[in-house]
Amino acid sequence: MRNYEFTFIAHPNVEDEGLAGVTEKVSQFITEGGGQVTSVDHWGRRRLAHPIQRQKEGYYVLMQVQLDPASIGELERKLKLTEEVIRHLLVQAEG
């Protein structure tokens, strides 16, 4: 298992309690793939650098995760099917 920094942007129409549900759904995707979420940091609602799906704002969430590299493809497939997540980025952490 490798350490990754995983950031996603949730749709701005998701309310605060809805954001917790989206975060839980994404965490569940990670654990179903044999991974583990070590920390979650909600950055809040921020303005996007450029519009994504005609949206100018979104809720940013940063997660520290441990994940098997073989399960990344399935995770990304599930994220693309999740309407509440408008963008995501998975980067291998140093160390």
N, CA, C and O atoms as a CHARMM CRD file, in Angstrom:
* protein
*
  380
    1    1 MET  N      0.84700  -1.17700   0.00000 PROA 1      0.00000
    2    1 MET  CA     0.00000   0.00000   0.00000 PROA 1      0.00000
    3    1 MET  C      0.89200   1.23900   0.00000 PROA 1      0.00000
    4    1 MET  O      1.93300   1.28200   0.65500 PROA 1      0.00000
    5    2 ARG  N      0.45700   2.22400  -0.74100 PROA 2      0.00000
    6    2 ARG  CA     1.19600   3.48200  -0.84500 PROA 2      0.00000
    7    2 ARG  C      0.37500   4.61600  -0.25300 PROA 2      0.00000
    8    2 ARG  O     -0.84900   4.53200  -0.15700 PROA 2      0.00000
    9    3 ASN  N      1.06300   5.67000   0.14000 PROA 3      0.00000
   10    3 ASN  CA     0.39600   6.85700   0.67100 PROA 3      0.00000
   11    3 ASN  C      0.07900   7.81600  -0.47500 PROA 3      0.00000
   12    3 ASN  O      0.91100   8.06200  -1.34900 PROA 3      0.00000
   13    4 TYR  N     -1.14800   8.35500  -0.45200 PROA 4      0.00000
   14    4 TYR  CA    -1.59600   9.28700  -1.47700 PROA 4      0.00000
   15    4 TYR  C     -2.28100  10.48800  -0.83400 PROA 4      0.00000
   16    4 TYR  O     -2.84500  10.39400   0.25600 PROA 4      0.00000
   17    5 GLU  N     -2.22000  11.60700  -1.52900 PROA 5      0.00000
   18    5 GLU  CA    -3.04300  12.76800  -1.20200 PROA 5      0.00000
   19    5 GLU  C     -4.15900  12.78100  -2.24200 PROA 5      0.00000
   20    5 GLU  O     -3.90400  12.78900  -3.44700 PROA 5      0.00000
   21    6 PHE  N     -5.38400  12.78200  -1.76300 PROA 6      0.00000
   22    6 PHE  CA    -6.54300  12.72400  -2.64500 PROA 6      0.00000
   23    6 PHE  C     -7.39300  13.96200  -2.40400 PROA 6      0.00000
   24    6 PHE  O     -7.87000  14.18500  -1.29200 PROA 6      0.00000
   25    7 THR  N     -7.58200  14.76300  -3.43700 PROA 7      0.00000
   26    7 THR  CA    -8.39000  15.97500  -3.34600 PROA 7      0.00000
   27    7 THR  C     -9.56000  15.84700  -4.30200 PROA 7      0.00000
   28    7 THR  O     -9.39900  15.41200  -5.44200 PROA 7      0.00000
   29    8 PHE  N    -10.74000  16.23000  -3.82900 PROA 8      0.00000
   30    8 PHE  CA   -11.88100  16.27200  -4.73800 PROA 8      0.00000
   31    8 PHE  C    -12.68200  17.54000  -4.49500 PROA 8      0.00000
   32    8 PHE  O    -12.64700  18.12800  -3.41400 PROA 8      0.00000
   33    9 ILE  N    -13.40700  17.94300  -5.53500 PROA 9      0.00000
   34    9 ILE  CA   -14.27300  19.11800  -5.46900 PROA 9      0.00000
   35    9 ILE  C    -15.70300  18.62500  -5.62200 PROA 9      0.00000
   36    9 ILE  O    -16.05300  17.97800  -6.60900 PROA 9      0.00000
   37   10 ALA  N    -16.52300  18.94300  -4.62200 PROA 10     0.00000
   38   10 ALA  CA   -17.93500  18.56400  -4.65300 PROA 10     0.00000
   39   10 ALA  C    -18.74800  19.69600  -5.27400 PROA 10     0.00000
   40   10 ALA  O    -18.38300  20.86700  -5.17600 PROA 10     0.00000
   41   11 HSD  N    -19.83400  19.33300  -5.90200 PROA 11     0.00000
   42   11 HSD  CA   -20.73600  20.27800  -6.54900 PROA 11     0.00000
   43   11 HSD  C    -21.21000  21.33200  -5.53800 PROA 11     0.00000
   44   11 HSD  O    -21.50500  20.97900  -4.39600 PROA 11     0.00000
   45   12 PRO  N    -21.29300  22.60200  -5.91700 PROA 12     0.00000
   46   12 PRO  CA   -21.67600  23.65800  -4.97200 PROA 12     0.00000
   47   12 PRO  C    -23.11700  23.56600  -4.47700 PROA 12     0.00000
   48   12 PRO  O    -23.44400  24.17700  -3.45900 PROA 12     0.00000
   49   13 ASN  N    -23.98400  22.82700  -5.15900 PROA 13     0.00000
   50   13 ASN  CA   -25.36800  22.68400  -4.70400 PROA 13     0.00000
   51   13 ASN  C    -25.50600  21.71400  -3.53900 PROA 13     0.00000
   52   13 ASN  O    -26.57700  21.61800  -2.94000 PROA 13     0.00000
   53   14 VAL  N    -24.43600  20.99400  -3.21200 PROA 14     0.00000
   54   14 VAL  CA   -24.45800  20.06800  -2.07900 PROA 14     0.00000
   55   14 VAL  C    -24.41800  20.89900  -0.79500 PROA 14     0.00000
   56   14 VAL  O    -23.52700  21.73000  -0.62000 PROA 14     0.00000
   57   15 GLU  N    -25.37400  20.67600   0.09300 PROA 15     0.00000
   58   15 GLU  CA   -25.40000  21.40800   1.36800 PROA 15     0.00000
   59   15 GLU  C    -24.36600  20.81700   2.32600 PROA 15     0.00000
   60   15 GLU  O    -23.71300  19.82400   2.00500 PROA 15     0.00000
   61   16 ASP  N    -24.21700  21.43600   3.51500 PROA 16     0.00000
   62   16 ASP  CA   -23.21800  20.97700   4.48000 PROA 16     0.00000
   63   16 ASP  C    -23.42500  19.52200   4.89600 PROA 16     0.00000
   64   16 ASP  O    -22.46300  18.75400   4.93500 PROA 16     0.00000
   65   17 GLU  N    -24.65400  19.13300   5.20500 PROA 17     0.00000
   66   17 GLU  CA   -24.90000  17.74500   5.58500 PROA 17     0.00000
   67   17 GLU  C    -24.74800  16.82300   4.38400 PROA 17     0.00000
   68   17 GLU  O    -24.38600  15.65700   4.54100 PROA 17     0.00000
   69   18 GLY  N    -25.01700  17.32900   3.19700 PROA 18     0.00000
   70   18 GLY  CA   -24.80400  16.55900   1.97400 PROA 18     0.00000
   71   18 GLY  C    -23.33400  16.34300   1.69200 PROA 18     0.00000
   72   18 GLY  O    -22.94700  15.30900   1.14700 PROA 18     0.00000
   73   19 LEU  N    -22.50600  17.32100   2.06200 PROA 19     0.00000
   74   19 LEU  CA   -21.06400  17.19700   1.87000 PROA 19     0.00000
   75   19 LEU  C    -20.50900  16.06800   2.72900 PROA 19     0.00000
   76   19 LEU  O    -19.61400  15.34200   2.29700 PROA 19     0.00000
   77   20 ALA  N    -21.03200  15.91800   3.93700 PROA 20     0.00000
   78   20 ALA  CA   -20.60200  14.81400   4.80400 PROA 20     0.00000
   79   20 ALA  C    -20.95700  13.47700   4.15800 PROA 20     0.00000
   80   20 ALA  O    -20.18600  12.52100   4.24000 PROA 20     0.00000
   81   21 GLY  N    -22.11400  13.41100   3.51900 PROA 21     0.00000
   82   21 GLY  CA   -22.52200  12.19200   2.82500 PROA 21     0.00000
   83   21 GLY  C    -21.63900  11.88100   1.63100 PROA 21     0.00000
   84   21 GLY  O    -21.29900  10.72300   1.39000 PROA 21     0.00000
   85   22 VAL  N    -21.26400  12.91800   0.87800 PROA 22     0.00000
   86   22 VAL  CA   -20.37700  12.72700  -0.27200 PROA 22     0.00000
   87   22 VAL  C    -19.00100  12.27000   0.20300 PROA 22     0.00000
   88   22 VAL  O    -18.39800  11.38000  -0.39700 PROA 22     0.00000
   89   23 THR  N    -18.50300  12.87800   1.28100 PROA 23     0.00000
   90   23 THR  CA   -17.20400  12.48700   1.83000 PROA 23     0.00000
   91   23 THR  C    -17.24600  11.03900   2.30100 PROA 23     0.00000
   92   23 THR  O    -16.29000  10.29100   2.09300 PROA 23     0.00000
   93   24 GLU  N    -18.33500  10.64300   2.92800 PROA 24     0.00000
   94   24 GLU  CA   -18.48800   9.25800   3.38900 PROA 24     0.00000
   95   24 GLU  C    -18.55400   8.29300   2.20200 PROA 24     0.00000
   96   24 GLU  O    -17.99400   7.19800   2.25700 PROA 24     0.00000
   97   25 LYS  N    -19.22900   8.69700   1.14300 PROA 25     0.00000
   98   25 LYS  CA   -19.33800   7.86300  -0.06100 PROA 25     0.00000
   99   25 LYS  C    -17.96400   7.64600  -0.68800 PROA 25     0.00000
  100   25 LYS  O    -17.62300   6.52800  -1.07400 PROA 25     0.00000
  101   26 VAL  N    -17.17400   8.71800  -0.78900 PROA 26     0.00000
  102   26 VAL  CA   -15.83000   8.61800  -1.36700 PROA 26     0.00000
  103   26 VAL  C    -14.94100   7.76000  -0.46300 PROA 26     0.00000
  104   26 VAL  O    -14.15800   6.94900  -0.95500 PROA 26     0.00000
  105   27 SER  N    -15.06000   7.93700   0.85100 PROA 27     0.00000
  106   27 SER  CA   -14.29100   7.11200   1.79300 PROA 27     0.00000
  107   27 SER  C    -14.64300   5.64200   1.63800 PROA 27     0.00000
  108   27 SER  O    -13.77800   4.77000   1.72400 PROA 27     0.00000
  109   28 GLN  N    -15.91600   5.37800   1.40900 PROA 28     0.00000
  110   28 GLN  CA   -16.37300   4.00100   1.21800 PROA 28     0.00000
  111   28 GLN  C    -15.78100   3.40800  -0.06500 PROA 28     0.00000
  112   28 GLN  O    -15.40400   2.23600  -0.08800 PROA 28     0.00000
  113   29 PHE  N    -15.70000   4.20300  -1.12100 PROA 29     0.00000
  114   29 PHE  CA   -15.05900   3.73400  -2.35900 PROA 29     0.00000
  115   29 PHE  C    -13.62000   3.30000  -2.07900 PROA 29     0.00000
  116   29 PHE  O    -13.16400   2.28100  -2.59700 PROA 29     0.00000
  117   30 ILE  N    -12.91100   4.07300  -1.26400 PROA 30     0.00000
  118   30 ILE  CA   -11.50800   3.78400  -0.95300 PROA 30     0.00000
  119   30 ILE  C    -11.39600   2.51300  -0.13100 PROA 30     0.00000
  120   30 ILE  O    -10.55100   1.66600  -0.41800 PROA 30     0.00000
  121   31 THR  N    -12.23700   2.36500   0.88900 PROA 31     0.00000
  122   31 THR  CA   -12.15300   1.17500   1.74000 PROA 31     0.00000
  123   31 THR  C    -12.60700  -0.08300   1.00600 PROA 31     0.00000
  124   31 THR  O    -12.09800  -1.17100   1.27800 PROA 31     0.00000
  125   32 GLU  N    -13.56800   0.04900   0.06900 PROA 32     0.00000
  126   32 GLU  CA   -13.98800  -1.10800  -0.72400 PROA 32     0.00000
  127   32 GLU  C    -12.84900  -1.62600  -1.59400 PROA 32     0.00000
  128   32 GLU  O    -12.80000  -2.81600  -1.90200 PROA 32     0.00000
  129   33 GLY  N    -11.93800  -0.74900  -1.99100 PROA 33     0.00000
  130   33 GLY  CA   -10.79100  -1.14300  -2.79500 PROA 33     0.00000
  131   33 GLY  C     -9.62300  -1.63500  -1.95400 PROA 33     0.00000
  132   33 GLY  O     -8.52600  -1.84000  -2.47400 PROA 33     0.00000
  133   34 GLY  N     -9.84900  -1.82500  -0.66100 PROA 34     0.00000
  134   34 GLY  CA    -8.78900  -2.31300   0.22300 PROA 34     0.00000
  135   34 GLY  C     -7.91800  -1.20900   0.78600 PROA 34     0.00000
  136   34 GLY  O     -6.87900  -1.48500   1.38500 PROA 34     0.00000
  137   35 GLY  N     -8.32700   0.04000   0.60200 PROA 35     0.00000
  138   35 GLY  CA    -7.54200   1.17100   1.08900 PROA 35     0.00000
  139   35 GLY  C     -7.97800   1.62100   2.46900 PROA 35     0.00000
  140   35 GLY  O     -8.84400   1.01700   3.10300 PROA 35     0.00000
  141   36 GLN  N     -7.35700   2.69000   2.91100 PROA 36     0.00000
  142   36 GLN  CA    -7.63500   3.23500   4.23500 PROA 36     0.00000
  143   36 GLN  C     -7.51700   4.75100   4.18500 PROA 36     0.00000
  144   36 GLN  O     -6.55900   5.28300   3.62400 PROA 36     0.00000
  145   37 VAL  N     -8.48500   5.45100   4.76900 PROA 37     0.00000
  146   37 VAL  CA    -8.44800   6.91000   4.86700 PROA 37     0.00000
  147   37 VAL  C     -7.81300   7.25900   6.20300 PROA 37     0.00000
  148   37 VAL  O     -8.32900   6.88200   7.25600 PROA 37     0.00000
  149   38 THR  N     -6.68300   7.98700   6.16800 PROA 38     0.00000
  150   38 THR  CA    -5.99300   8.31800   7.41500 PROA 38     0.00000
  151   38 THR  C     -6.37800   9.68800   7.95600 PROA 38     0.00000
  152   38 THR  O     -6.33800   9.89400   9.16900 PROA 38     0.00000
  153   39 SER  N     -6.75200  10.63600   7.08800 PROA 39     0.00000
  154   39 SER  CA    -7.22600  11.94200   7.56200 PROA 39     0.00000
  155   39 SER  C     -8.07900  12.61400   6.49100 PROA 39     0.00000
  156   39 SER  O     -7.92700  12.36800   5.29500 PROA 39     0.00000
  157   40 VAL  N     -8.97800  13.47000   6.96400 PROA 40     0.00000
  158   40 VAL  CA    -9.87500  14.22300   6.07100 PROA 40     0.00000
  159   40 VAL  C     -9.81900  15.68200   6.49500 PROA 40     0.00000
  160   40 VAL  O     -9.95900  15.99600   7.67700 PROA 40     0.00000
  161   41 ASP  N     -9.61600  16.57500   5.52800 PROA 41     0.00000
  162   41 ASP  CA    -9.55200  18.01000   5.80400 PROA 41     0.00000
  163   41 ASP  C    -10.51400  18.72600   4.85200 PROA 41     0.00000
  164   41 ASP  O    -10.30500  18.74300   3.63900 PROA 41     0.00000
  165   42 HSD  N    -11.57000  19.31300   5.41800 PROA 42     0.00000
  166   42 HSD  CA   -12.54200  20.06000   4.61200 PROA 42     0.00000
  167   42 HSD  C    -12.03700  21.48700   4.45600 PROA 42     0.00000
  168   42 HSD  O    -11.88900  22.20800   5.44300 PROA 42     0.00000
  169   43 TRP  N    -11.77500  21.89500   3.22600 PROA 43     0.00000
  170   43 TRP  CA   -11.29500  23.25400   2.95500 PROA 43     0.00000
  171   43 TRP  C    -12.43800  24.23400   2.80600 PROA 43     0.00000
  172   43 TRP  O    -12.22600  25.44500   2.87500 PROA 43     0.00000
  173   44 GLY  N    -13.64200  23.73600   2.60400 PROA 44     0.00000
  174   44 GLY  CA   -14.79800  24.61500   2.47500 PROA 44     0.00000
  175   44 GLY  C    -15.09100  25.01000   1.03600 PROA 44     0.00000
  176   44 GLY  O    -14.50400  24.49200   0.08500 PROA 44     0.00000
  177   45 ARG  N    -16.01300  25.94000   0.91700 PROA 45     0.00000
  178   45 ARG  CA   -16.45800  26.40500  -0.40200 PROA 45     0.00000
  179   45 ARG  C    -15.47600  27.45800  -0.90600 PROA 45     0.00000
  180   45 ARG  O    -15.17100  28.42600  -0.20800 PROA 45     0.00000
  181   46 ARG  N    -14.98600  27.25500  -2.12800 PROA 46     0.00000
  182   46 ARG  CA   -14.01800  28.17000  -2.72400 PROA 46     0.00000
  183   46 ARG  C    -14.36000  28.42500  -4.18600 PROA 46     0.00000
  184   46 ARG  O    -15.05200  27.64200  -4.83600 PROA 46     0.00000
  185   47 ARG  N    -13.85800  29.52900  -4.66700 PROA 47     0.00000
  186   47 ARG  CA   -14.04400  29.89200  -6.06700 PROA 47     0.00000
  187   47 ARG  C    -13.07200  29.06500  -6.92000 PROA 47     0.00000
  188   47 ARG  O    -11.90600  28.90000  -6.56200 PROA 47     0.00000
  189   48 LEU  N    -13.56200  28.55300  -8.04100 PROA 48     0.00000
  190   48 LEU  CA   -12.74100  27.76500  -8.95300 PROA 48     0.00000
  191   48 LEU  C    -11.91200  28.68500  -9.85300 PROA 48     0.00000
  192   48 LEU  O    -12.32200  29.81100 -10.13600 PROA 48     0.00000
  193   49 ALA  N    -10.76700  28.21600 -10.29400 PROA 49     0.00000
  194   49 ALA  CA    -9.91100  29.00300 -11.18600 PROA 49     0.00000
  195   49 ALA  C    -10.58700  29.21700 -12.53800 PROA 49     0.00000
  196   49 ALA  O    -10.41100  30.25900 -13.16800 PROA 49     0.00000
  197   50 HSD  N    -11.34900  28.24000 -12.97300 PROA 50     0.00000
  198   50 HSD  CA   -12.12100  28.34900 -14.21100 PROA 50     0.00000
  199   50 HSD  C    -13.39400  27.52200 -14.04100 PROA 50     0.00000
  200   50 HSD  O    -13.40800  26.57200 -13.25900 PROA 50     0.00000
  201   51 PRO  N    -14.44700  27.86200 -14.75100 PROA 51     0.00000
  202   51 PRO  CA   -15.70800  27.12200 -14.58200 PROA 51     0.00000
  203   51 PRO  C    -15.57100  25.63900 -14.93500 PROA 51     0.00000
  204   51 PRO  O    -14.92600  25.27400 -15.91800 PROA 51     0.00000
  205   52 ILE  N    -16.19400  24.80100 -14.11100 PROA 52     0.00000
  206   52 ILE  CA   -16.26400  23.36400 -14.35200 PROA 52     0.00000
  207   52 ILE  C    -17.74700  23.01000 -14.37500 PROA 52     0.00000
  208   52 ILE  O    -18.45800  23.25000 -13.39900 PROA 52     0.00000
  209   53 GLN  N    -18.20800  22.45000 -15.46500 PROA 53     0.00000
  210   53 GLN  CA   -19.61700  22.11800 -15.63700 PROA 53     0.00000
  211   53 GLN  C    -20.51000  23.33300 -15.33900 PROA 53     0.00000
  212   53 GLN  O    -21.55400  23.20600 -14.70000 PROA 53     0.00000
  213   54 ARG  N    -20.09000  24.48700 -15.80400 PROA 54     0.00000
  214   54 ARG  CA   -20.79300  25.76400 -15.63000 PROA 54     0.00000
  215   54 ARG  C    -20.88000  26.22800 -14.17800 PROA 54     0.00000
  216   54 ARG  O    -21.69900  27.09000 -13.85700 PROA 54     0.00000
  217   55 GLN  N    -20.06700  25.68300 -13.31600 PROA 55     0.00000
  218   55 GLN  CA   -20.03900  26.07400 -11.90200 PROA 55     0.00000
  219   55 GLN  C    -18.80300  26.93000 -11.64500 PROA 55     0.00000
  220   55 GLN  O    -17.73300  26.66300 -12.19300 PROA 55     0.00000
  221   56 LYS  N    -18.95000  27.95000 -10.81900 PROA 56     0.00000
  222   56 LYS  CA   -17.83900  28.84400 -10.51000 PROA 56     0.00000
  223   56 LYS  C    -17.28600  28.61300  -9.11300 PROA 56     0.00000
  224   56 LYS  O    -16.24300  29.16800  -8.76500 PROA 56     0.00000
  225   57 GLU  N    -17.97100  27.79600  -8.29800 PROA 57     0.00000
  226   57 GLU  CA   -17.52500  27.48000  -6.94900 PROA 57     0.00000
  227   57 GLU  C    -17.67400  25.99000  -6.70400 PROA 57     0.00000
  228   57 GLU  O    -18.35700  25.28900  -7.45100 PROA 57     0.00000
  229   58 GLY  N    -17.02000  25.50900  -5.63500 PROA 58     0.00000
  230   58 GLY  CA   -17.14800  24.10700  -5.25800 PROA 58     0.00000
  231   58 GLY  C    -16.60900  23.90300  -3.85300 PROA 58     0.00000
  232   58 GLY  O    -15.89100  24.75000  -3.32100 PROA 58     0.00000
  233   59 TYR  N    -16.96000  22.78100  -3.26500 PROA 59     0.00000
  234   59 TYR  CA   -16.46500  22.40900  -1.93000 PROA 59     0.00000
  235   59 TYR  C    -15.22700  21.53400  -2.09000 PROA 59     0.00000
  236   59 TYR  O    -15.28200  20.47800  -2.71900 PROA 59     0.00000
  237   60 TYR  N    -14.11500  21.97900  -1.52000 PROA 60     0.00000
  238   60 TYR  CA   -12.86200  21.25600  -1.61000 PROA 60     0.00000
  239   60 TYR  C    -12.68100  20.36300  -0.38800 PROA 60     0.00000
  240   60 TYR  O    -12.94300  20.78000   0.74000 PROA 60     0.00000
  241   61 VAL  N    -12.22800  19.12300  -0.62300 PROA 61     0.00000
  242   61 VAL  CA   -11.93800  18.18600   0.45400 PROA 61     0.00000
  243   61 VAL  C    -10.60300  17.51900   0.13900 PROA 61     0.00000
  244   61 VAL  O    -10.38800  17.03300  -0.97200 PROA 61     0.00000
  245   62 LEU  N     -9.70100  17.50000   1.13400 PROA 62     0.00000
  246   62 LEU  CA    -8.39400  16.84900   1.00600 PROA 62     0.00000
  247   62 LEU  C     -8.36300  15.64400   1.92200 PROA 62     0.00000
  248   62 LEU  O     -8.70700  15.74600   3.10000 PROA 62     0.00000
  249   63 MET  N     -7.95100  14.49800   1.38900 PROA 63     0.00000
  250   63 MET  CA    -7.84600  13.26400   2.16800 PROA 63     0.00000
  251   63 MET  C     -6.43600  12.70900   2.05900 PROA 63     0.00000
  252   63 MET  O     -5.81900  12.76200   0.99500 PROA 63     0.00000
  253   64 GLN  N     -5.93400  12.18300   3.15500 PROA 64     0.00000
  254   64 GLN  CA    -4.70200  11.40100   3.14600 PROA 64     0.00000
  255   64 GLN  C     -5.15300   9.95000   3.15900 PROA 64     0.00000
  256   64 GLN  O     -5.87800   9.53700   4.06300 PROA 64     0.00000
  257   65 VAL  N     -4.73200   9.16500   2.16100 PROA 65     0.00000
  258   65 VAL  CA    -5.19300   7.78600   2.04900 PROA 65     0.00000
  259   65 VAL  C     -4.02300   6.84500   1.81100 PROA 65     0.00000
  260   65 VAL  O     -2.97200   7.24000   1.30700 PROA 65     0.00000
  261   66 GLN  N     -4.23500   5.59000   2.18800 PROA 66     0.00000
  262   66 GLN  CA    -3.31900   4.50500   1.84700 PROA 66     0.00000
  263   66 GLN  C     -4.08700   3.59900   0.91000 PROA 66     0.00000
  264   66 GLN  O     -5.20200   3.17300   1.21100 PROA 66     0.00000
  265   67 LEU  N     -3.48300   3.30700  -0.22700 PROA 67     0.00000
  266   67 LEU  CA    -4.21000   2.60700  -1.27900 PROA 67     0.00000
  267   67 LEU  C     -3.27100   1.71600  -2.06900 PROA 67     0.00000
  268   67 LEU  O     -2.10700   2.05500  -2.27900 PROA 67     0.00000
  269   68 ASP  N     -3.78000   0.58200  -2.50300 PROA 68     0.00000
  270   68 ASP  CA    -3.03600  -0.30500  -3.38100 PROA 68     0.00000
  271   68 ASP  C     -3.10900   0.27500  -4.79400 PROA 68     0.00000
  272   68 ASP  O     -4.19900   0.59700  -5.26500 PROA 68     0.00000
  273   69 PRO  N     -1.97600   0.41400  -5.47500 PROA 69     0.00000
  274   69 PRO  CA    -1.99700   1.00800  -6.81800 PROA 69     0.00000
  275   69 PRO  C     -2.91200   0.28000  -7.80400 PROA 69     0.00000
  276   69 PRO  O     -3.40700   0.90000  -8.74600 PROA 69     0.00000
  277   70 ALA  N     -3.14400  -0.99900  -7.61100 PROA 70     0.00000
  278   70 ALA  CA    -4.00100  -1.75900  -8.52400 PROA 70     0.00000
  279   70 ALA  C     -5.46900  -1.35200  -8.41900 PROA 70     0.00000
  280   70 ALA  O     -6.23700  -1.59200  -9.35100 PROA 70     0.00000
  281   71 SER  N     -5.87300  -0.74500  -7.31500 PROA 71     0.00000
  282   71 SER  CA    -7.28200  -0.39000  -7.12100 PROA 71     0.00000
  283   71 SER  C     -7.60300   1.04600  -7.55100 PROA 71     0.00000
  284   71 SER  O     -8.75000   1.47600  -7.42700 PROA 71     0.00000
  285   72 ILE  N     -6.62800   1.78500  -8.04600 PROA 72     0.00000
  286   72 ILE  CA    -6.83200   3.18200  -8.43800 PROA 72     0.00000
  287   72 ILE  C     -7.79500   3.30100  -9.62200 PROA 72     0.00000
  288   72 ILE  O     -8.64100   4.19400  -9.64300 PROA 72     0.00000
  289   73 GLY  N     -7.67300   2.42300 -10.58700 PROA 73     0.00000
  290   73 GLY  CA    -8.54900   2.46900 -11.76100 PROA 73     0.00000
  291   73 GLY  C    -10.02100   2.33100 -11.39100 PROA 73     0.00000
  292   73 GLY  O    -10.86300   3.06000 -11.91400 PROA 73     0.00000
  293   74 GLU  N    -10.33300   1.41400 -10.50500 PROA 74     0.00000
  294   74 GLU  CA   -11.71900   1.21300 -10.07000 PROA 74     0.00000
  295   74 GLU  C    -12.21800   2.41600  -9.27800 PROA 74     0.00000
  296   74 GLU  O    -13.37400   2.81500  -9.41900 PROA 74     0.00000
  297   75 LEU  N    -11.35500   2.99600  -8.44700 PROA 75     0.00000
  298   75 LEU  CA   -11.72800   4.19300  -7.68500 PROA 75     0.00000
  299   75 LEU  C    -12.07500   5.34000  -8.63200 PROA 75     0.00000
  300   75 LEU  O    -13.09500   6.00300  -8.45100 PROA 75     0.00000
  301   76 GLU  N    -11.24600   5.57400  -9.62700 PROA 76     0.00000
  302   76 GLU  CA   -11.49200   6.65600 -10.57200 PROA 76     0.00000
  303   76 GLU  C    -12.75400   6.40600 -11.40100 PROA 76     0.00000
  304   76 GLU  O    -13.46300   7.35100 -11.74300 PROA 76     0.00000
  305   77 ARG  N    -13.03700   5.15100 -11.72400 PROA 77     0.00000
  306   77 ARG  CA   -14.25700   4.82700 -12.46400 PROA 77     0.00000
  307   77 ARG  C    -15.49200   5.18600 -11.63500 PROA 77     0.00000
  308   77 ARG  O    -16.44600   5.76200 -12.15700 PROA 77     0.00000
  309   78 LYS  N    -15.47200   4.84300 -10.34200 PROA 78     0.00000
  310   78 LYS  CA   -16.60300   5.14900  -9.45900 PROA 78     0.00000
  311   78 LYS  C    -16.76500   6.65800  -9.26900 PROA 78     0.00000
  312   78 LYS  O    -17.88700   7.16100  -9.19600 PROA 78     0.00000
  313   79 LEU  N    -15.64800   7.37500  -9.19000 PROA 79     0.00000
  314   79 LEU  CA   -15.71900   8.83000  -9.01500 PROA 79     0.00000
  315   79 LEU  C    -16.32000   9.51100 -10.23800 PROA 79     0.00000
  316   79 LEU  O    -17.05900  10.48600 -10.10200 PROA 79     0.00000
  317   80 LYS  N    -16.01400   9.01100 -11.42400 PROA 80     0.00000
  318   80 LYS  CA   -16.58100   9.58600 -12.64600 PROA 80     0.00000
  319   80 LYS  C    -18.09100   9.39000 -12.71200 PROA 80     0.00000
  320   80 LYS  O    -18.79300  10.18300 -13.33800 PROA 80     0.00000
  321   81 LEU  N    -18.59200   8.34100 -12.07200 PROA 81     0.00000
  322   81 LEU  CA   -20.02700   8.06600 -12.06300 PROA 81     0.00000
  323   81 LEU  C    -20.76200   8.80500 -10.95400 PROA 81     0.00000
  324   81 LEU  O    -21.99300   8.83500 -10.94300 PROA 81     0.00000
  325   82 THR  N    -20.03100   9.39900 -10.02700 PROA 82     0.00000
  326   82 THR  CA   -20.63000  10.12000  -8.91000 PROA 82     0.00000
  327   82 THR  C    -20.88400  11.55500  -9.33300 PROA 82     0.00000
  328   82 THR  O    -19.94100  12.30200  -9.59800 PROA 82     0.00000
  329   83 GLU  N    -22.15100  11.94800  -9.39900 PROA 83     0.00000
  330   83 GLU  CA   -22.52100  13.26700  -9.89800 PROA 83     0.00000
  331   83 GLU  C    -22.09200  14.39300  -8.96900 PROA 83     0.00000
  332   83 GLU  O    -21.84700  15.50500  -9.43700 PROA 83     0.00000
  333   84 GLU  N    -21.99400  14.13900  -7.66200 PROA 84     0.00000
  334   84 GLU  CA   -21.65100  15.19100  -6.70600 PROA 84     0.00000
  335   84 GLU  C    -20.17900  15.61000  -6.80200 PROA 84     0.00000
  336   84 GLU  O    -19.83000  16.72000  -6.40100 PROA 84     0.00000
  337   85 VAL  N    -19.32000  14.74000  -7.32400 PROA 85     0.00000
  338   85 VAL  CA   -17.88800  15.04500  -7.45700 PROA 85     0.00000
  339   85 VAL  C    -17.65400  15.57800  -8.86000 PROA 85     0.00000
  340   85 VAL  O    -17.85200  14.87200  -9.84900 PROA 85     0.00000
  341   86 ILE  N    -17.21800  16.86900  -8.93400 PROA 86     0.00000
  342   86 ILE  CA   -17.01700  17.44800 -10.26400 PROA 86     0.00000
  343   86 ILE  C    -15.56100  17.36500 -10.72200 PROA 86     0.00000
  344   86 ILE  O    -15.29900  17.43100 -11.92300 PROA 86     0.00000
  345   87 ARG  N    -14.60800  17.22200  -9.80100 PROA 87     0.00000
  346   87 ARG  CA   -13.19200  17.01800 -10.13800 PROA 87     0.00000
  347   87 ARG  C    -12.52300  16.26200  -9.00000 PROA 87     0.00000
  348   87 ARG  O    -12.94000  16.34500  -7.84500 PROA 87     0.00000
  349   88 HSD  N    -11.46100  15.51100  -9.35700 PROA 88     0.00000
  350   88 HSD  CA   -10.66400  14.83600  -8.33700 PROA 88     0.00000
  351   88 HSD  C     -9.21600  14.74200  -8.80200 PROA 88     0.00000
  352   88 HSD  O     -8.92300  14.79200  -9.99700 PROA 88     0.00000
  353   89 LEU  N     -8.32700  14.60600  -7.83700 PROA 89     0.00000
  354   89 LEU  CA    -6.90100  14.49000  -8.12100 PROA 89     0.00000
  355   89 LEU  C     -6.28200  13.56800  -7.08600 PROA 89     0.00000
  356   89 LEU  O     -6.45200  13.77200  -5.88400 PROA 89     0.00000
  357   90 LEU  N     -5.56800  12.55700  -7.54900 PROA 90     0.00000
  358   90 LEU  CA    -4.88900  11.60300  -6.68200 PROA 90     0.00000
  359   90 LEU  C     -3.39700  11.67500  -6.97200 PROA 90     0.00000
  360   90 LEU  O     -2.96400  11.41200  -8.09400 PROA 90     0.00000
  361   91 VAL  N     -2.60600  12.03400  -5.94900 PROA 91     0.00000
  362   91 VAL  CA    -1.16900  12.22100  -6.10700 PROA 91     0.00000
  363   91 VAL  C     -0.45000  11.38800  -5.05500 PROA 91     0.00000
  364   91 VAL  O     -0.82900  11.39200  -3.88300 PROA 91     0.00000
  365   92 GLN  N      0.59300  10.67400  -5.47800 PROA 92     0.00000
  366   92 GLN  CA     1.35900   9.88600  -4.51400 PROA 92     0.00000
  367   92 GLN  C      2.13900  10.82700  -3.59600 PROA 92     0.00000
  368   92 GLN  O      2.83600  11.72700  -4.06400 PROA 92     0.00000
  369   93 ALA  N      2.01500  10.60900  -2.27800 PROA 93     0.00000
  370   93 ALA  CA     2.69700  11.45000  -1.29500 PROA 93     0.00000
  371   93 ALA  C      4.15200  10.99900  -1.16500 PROA 93     0.00000
  372   93 ALA  O      4.47800   9.82800  -1.36000 PROA 93     0.00000
  373   94 GLU  N      5.00200  11.94700  -0.83500 PROA 94     0.00000
  374   94 GLU  CA     6.41200  11.63300  -0.64200 PROA 94     0.00000
  375   94 GLU  C      6.60400  10.86700   0.64900 PROA 94     0.00000
  376   94 GLU  O      5.87600  11.06800   1.62100 PROA 94     0.00000
  377   95 GLY  N      7.57600  10.00100   0.64900 PROA 95     0.00000
  378   95 GLY  CA     7.93200   9.27200   1.87800 PROA 95     0.00000
  379   95 GLY  C      7.24800   8.05200   2.00800 PROA 95     0.00000
  380   95 GLY  O      7.44700   7.33400   2.98900 PROA 95     0.00000
